Amino acid sequence: MQKLCHREVAGRRTALIESAADFKPSLRKSYEVSVEEAVIYGTGGTLDGGQVELLLDLAIPDTGTDGPRPLFVHIHGGSFQTGNRASQFNVAERGWVAASIDYRLAGDEPLPGLRVKPFFDAVGGESSSARDRSVVASMEDTLTALDYLLSRADELNIDAVHPISFRKPVQAARSPIRARTQL
């Protein structure tokens, strides 16, 4: 719920819209959490024409009727060759809706799609190494995860208006992800 407030700033009366129910995560473990494991959030193509199911784990805090909650997305490390999603239960206990995603690894022989074509072409397209294709595929898979999570924003009580927090050890793939959060 939003309300209109009037404030005086530098001698001028200014109208501001404020959210009446801005949710503030806790610094301590304060909430009970429910978990959805191995949720299929999409599919991703492979070089041989196949598809890989993209999975995420979702930890949802029970914050009662408090306003929309921030979204935290964990993207595992592993140099695009190893690794998998890991529970973010501890983040959810503080009030964040927390998702941990898997993405196509080099061993999946990923084939990124049109959404990330400029990046795919920049690394050499289909002739690039499986690891380079995985770097680009991880960007596409992360964007797909965001689309999925934001499509459930009302159901999960996610604050879809404010920026989303990410954690990923590999810096190379972050820029396009940050750009998506500003849309």
VMD Tcl script that draws the C-alpha trace (Angstrom):
set ca {
  {0.00 0.00 0.00}
  {1.29 3.45 -0.86}
  {0.47 6.81 0.65}
  {1.04 10.35 -0.46}
  {3.13 12.43 1.94}
  {4.01 16.10 1.84}
  {7.41 17.27 2.99}
  {9.10 20.60 3.00}
  {12.46 20.46 1.23}
  {14.55 23.63 0.88}
  {11.52 25.79 1.55}
  {9.31 24.00 -0.98}
  {6.43 21.70 -0.25}
  {7.06 18.43 -2.08}
  {4.73 15.47 -2.60}
  {6.34 12.09 -2.13}
  {4.92 8.61 -2.55}
  {5.98 6.29 0.22}
  {5.25 2.65 0.71}
  {3.25 2.15 3.87}
  {4.51 -1.40 4.27}
  {8.19 -1.37 3.31}
  {9.61 -4.65 4.54}
  {13.02 -4.56 6.21}
  {14.96 -7.83 6.45}
  {16.35 -8.75 9.85}
  {20.02 -9.03 10.78}
  {19.12 -12.02 12.94}
  {17.42 -15.29 12.14}
  {13.83 -14.25 12.78}
  {11.52 -16.22 10.48}
  {10.31 -19.75 9.87}
  {11.15 -20.91 6.34}
  {9.52 -23.25 3.84}
  {11.61 -24.75 1.05}
  {10.77 -25.76 -2.51}
  {13.55 -27.96 -3.91}
  {14.46 -28.80 -7.50}
  {11.90 -26.41 -9.00}
  {12.10 -26.40 -12.81}
  {12.41 -22.76 -13.83}
  {13.06 -23.38 -17.52}
  {15.08 -25.36 -20.05}
  {18.27 -24.59 -21.89}
  {19.54 -25.85 -25.22}
  {22.56 -28.04 -25.83}
  {24.90 -28.31 -28.81}
  {23.40 -31.67 -29.85}
  {19.89 -30.18 -30.04}
  {18.78 -31.47 -26.65}
  {17.44 -29.60 -23.65}
  {18.62 -29.40 -20.04}
  {16.11 -28.78 -17.24}
  {17.13 -25.72 -15.24}
  {16.53 -26.14 -11.50}
  {16.41 -23.88 -8.49}
  {15.82 -24.24 -4.77}
  {13.60 -21.64 -3.18}
  {13.54 -20.70 0.51}
  {10.50 -18.64 1.49}
  {10.29 -16.87 4.86}
  {7.01 -16.68 6.73}
  {6.93 -12.94 7.38}
  {3.19 -12.84 7.97}
  {1.49 -9.86 6.43}
  {4.63 -7.71 6.24}
  {5.06 -5.99 2.87}
  {6.82 -7.34 -0.20}
  {10.11 -9.04 0.60}
  {13.43 -8.60 -1.17}
  {14.68 -11.32 -3.51}
  {18.13 -12.84 -3.09}
  {19.48 -14.98 -5.94}
  {22.50 -17.22 -5.33}
  {24.47 -18.29 -8.41}
  {27.08 -20.89 -7.55}
  {30.72 -20.74 -8.53}
  {32.84 -23.51 -10.04}
  {34.42 -21.87 -13.10}
  {31.40 -22.86 -15.22}
  {32.57 -26.47 -15.08}
  {31.40 -27.75 -11.68}
  {29.06 -26.77 -8.88}
  {25.38 -26.79 -8.11}
  {22.75 -24.87 -6.23}
  {23.05 -24.69 -2.45}
  {20.36 -23.92 0.10}
  {20.05 -20.27 1.09}
  {17.97 -21.15 4.15}
  {20.03 -18.82 6.36}
  {19.22 -15.83 4.11}
  {15.50 -16.66 4.15}
  {15.53 -16.85 7.96}
  {16.33 -13.12 7.87}
  {13.32 -12.30 5.67}
  {14.62 -12.55 2.10}
  {12.97 -14.77 -0.50}
  {16.09 -16.75 -1.42}
  {16.66 -18.71 -4.62}
  {19.71 -20.75 -5.54}
  {19.96 -21.66 -9.21}
  {21.75 -24.20 -11.34}
  {22.87 -23.19 -14.81}
  {24.23 -25.13 -17.78}
  {27.81 -26.21 -17.14}
  {30.53 -26.88 -19.72}
  {29.84 -30.61 -19.45}
  {26.27 -30.01 -20.62}
  {27.67 -28.75 -23.96}
  {25.38 -25.69 -23.75}
  {24.06 -23.83 -26.76}
  {22.96 -20.32 -25.71}
  {19.86 -18.87 -27.36}
  {18.91 -15.69 -29.15}
  {18.47 -13.71 -25.94}
  {22.24 -13.63 -25.45}
  {23.30 -13.91 -29.09}
  {25.64 -10.87 -29.06}
  {27.59 -12.38 -26.16}
  {27.57 -15.81 -27.80}
  {28.87 -14.39 -31.08}
  {31.56 -12.45 -29.17}
  {33.04 -15.66 -27.72}
  {33.06 -17.44 -31.09}
  {29.56 -18.90 -31.37}
  {29.19 -22.66 -31.78}
  {32.91 -23.09 -32.39}
  {33.82 -21.66 -28.97}
  {34.86 -23.91 -26.11}
  {32.24 -25.58 -23.93}
  {33.42 -23.41 -21.02}
  {32.98 -20.19 -23.00}
  {29.52 -21.33 -24.10}
  {28.73 -22.08 -20.46}
  {29.71 -18.54 -19.43}
  {27.17 -17.15 -21.89}
  {24.57 -19.83 -21.08}
  {24.85 -18.96 -17.37}
  {23.81 -15.39 -18.21}
  {20.83 -16.63 -20.20}
  {19.87 -19.12 -17.48}
  {20.09 -16.43 -14.81}
  {17.81 -14.15 -16.82}
  {15.40 -17.08 -17.26}
  {15.45 -17.65 -13.49}
  {14.69 -13.97 -12.90}
  {11.79 -14.12 -15.34}
  {10.43 -17.17 -13.54}
  {10.82 -15.70 -10.05}
  {9.35 -12.34 -11.00}
  {6.41 -14.11 -12.67}
  {5.69 -15.50 -9.19}
  {6.27 -12.15 -7.42}
  {2.68 -11.79 -6.21}
  {2.48 -15.40 -5.00}
  {5.85 -15.22 -3.22}
  {5.31 -11.64 -2.00}
  {8.53 -10.49 -3.71}
  {9.30 -6.80 -4.01}
  {9.60 -6.68 -7.79}
  {10.15 -2.91 -7.88}
  {13.50 -2.60 -6.10}
  {16.85 -4.04 -7.20}
  {17.54 -7.69 -6.58}
  {20.58 -8.96 -4.73}
  {22.88 -11.54 -6.32}
  {25.85 -13.52 -5.15}
  {28.13 -15.13 -7.67}
  {31.85 -15.70 -7.22}
  {32.64 -15.29 -10.91}
  {32.72 -11.60 -11.83}
  {32.68 -11.98 -15.62}
  {28.99 -12.77 -15.95}
  {27.63 -10.13 -13.58}
  {27.20 -7.06 -15.78}
  {24.29 -8.29 -17.91}
  {22.60 -9.62 -14.79}
  {22.86 -6.27 -13.02}
  {21.48 -4.58 -16.11}
  {18.38 -6.81 -16.01}
  {17.62 -5.82 -12.42}
  {17.32 -2.19 -13.48}
  {14.63 -2.86 -16.11}
}
mol new
graphics top color blue
foreach p $ca { graphics top sphere $p radius 0.5 }
foreach p [lrange $ca 0 end-1] q [lrange $ca 1 end] { graphics top cylinder $p $q radius 0.2 }
display resetview
